[in-house]
Amino acid sequence: MKQIIDFIPLISFFVVYKMDPRLISVAGNQYELGGPFSATLILIVASVLVYGLLYLKHRTLEKSQLITLVAVLLFGGMTLAFHNETFLKWKAPIVNWIFAVAFLGSQYIGEKPLIQRMLDHAMTLPDALWTRLNLSWVGFFIALGAANLFVAFTFHDIWVDFKVFGSLILTILFVIIQFAFLARYLKPEDTQS
């Protein structure tokens, strides 16, 4: 359920971005709805609402959620302030590269690589395999960031589609491939009732 909630701001952004721009009247003021700038505003508002409610419920946010929220506020805010969607196009690559740096840094900081901290409850791997798995995520985030950057600045007409669906599909494929290799290391479910 948490993963679905994390997609609410992105889906809201996508829907508004794809709308044909039109003027709407709110409290006697005219606003444009549709296109990149109103979609960016919706992304910011939806992110603050979703992550604000999650924070109120759990009294904390995951680091990935906090990074995403800060990036949305920073790049979305610059997009609106300068009326230039180039800033927003940089958000996905930079967030992916931040994740790559976090995974890489965890190889040297702390007792376990980041992927091991996330998954060691579910599987038992030799230390060398944890290291390779962690480094594969570093490579994936670097490649995904580069792909987002390439599509955003080369294929302007489809960059939002790629950001929403392409990145998600690539991530799911990457996880499925890893799962196929790691399935034998899964810990058996506790069968006690």
Sequence and secondary structure as in RCSB ss.txt:
>XXXX:A:sequence
MKQIIDFIPLISFFVVYKMDPRLISVAGNQYELGGPFSATLILIVASVLVYGLLYLKHRTLEKSQLITLVAVLLF
GGMTLAFHNETFLKWKAPIVNWIFAVAFLGSQYIGEKPLIQRMLDHAMTLPDALWTRLNLSWVGFFIALGAANLF
VAFTFHDIWVDFKVFGSLILTILFVIIQFAFLARYLKPEDTQS
>XXXX:A:secstr
 HHHHHHHHHHHHHHHHHS  EEEEETTEEEEESSHHHHHHHHHHHHHHHHHHHHHHHS   HHHHHHHHHHHHH
HHHHHHHT THHHHHHHHHHHHHHHHHHHHTTTSSSS HHHHHHTTTB   HHHHHHHHHHHHHHHHHHHHHHHH
HHHH GGGHHHIIIIIHHHHHHHHHHHHHHHHGGGB       
